[in-house]
Amino acid sequence: MATLSIETIQTRVTKSDDDTWSRTLQLAKRGEDLYAHAQASYTLAHTATIDSAEYVTFVDTLTRVSD
């Protein structure tokens, strides 16, 4: 019987133009997290964004089917 695993990754990214280094690091970390999950056979199922005045938060939902 197949089992469905669901994981979520939340990444908060600054919108400040004065803090581009932090934004770059935050986006790089998100990429690393997504890559690590892909290596573990997870598939990106959905990405939602939550926008605020200072930040945008990415909520990535990943799934994996295992036997």
C-alpha positions in Angstrom: 0.0 0.0 0.0 1.4 3.4 -1.0 1.9 6.1 1.6 1.6 9.8 0.9 4.0 12.1 2.8 3.4 15.8 2.9 6.0 18.4 4.0 5.9 22.2 4.1 8.7 24.6 4.0 8.2 28.2 5.1 10.7 30.9 4.0 10.3 34.5 5.0 12.1 36.9 2.7 12.7 40.6 3.3 11.3 43.1 0.8 13.7 45.9 1.9 15.9 47.3 -0.8 18.5 48.2 1.9 18.9 44.5 2.8 19.6 42.8 -0.6 22.3 40.6 1.0 19.8 39.0 3.5 17.2 38.6 0.7 19.8 36.8 -1.4 20.7 34.5 1.4 17.0 33.8 2.3 16.2 32.9 -1.3 19.4 30.7 -1.6 18.3 28.9 1.6 14.9 28.3 0.1 16.5 26.8 -3.0 18.7 24.6 -0.9 15.7 23.3 1.1 13.7 22.6 -2.1 16.7 20.8 -3.7 17.2 18.7 -0.6 13.6 17.6 -0.6 13.8 16.8 -4.3 16.8 14.6 -3.6 14.6 12.7 -1.1 12.0 12.1 -3.9 9.6 14.9 -2.9 7.7 16.8 -5.6 6.7 20.5 -5.3 2.9 20.4 -5.2 2.1 24.0 -4.5 3.6 27.4 -3.5 1.6 30.0 -1.7 2.8 33.5 -0.8 1.8 35.6 2.1 2.6 39.3 1.6 3.1 41.8 4.3 4.6 45.3 4.4 8.2 44.2 5.2 8.3 40.5 4.1 6.9 38.0 1.8 6.6 34.4 3.1 6.7 31.5 0.7 4.9 28.4 1.8 6.0 25.4 -0.3 4.0 22.1 -0.1 5.9 19.0 -1.1 4.6 15.5 -1.5 6.2 12.0 -1.8 4.6 8.7 -2.5 6.4 5.7 -1.1 5.5 2.0 -1.3 
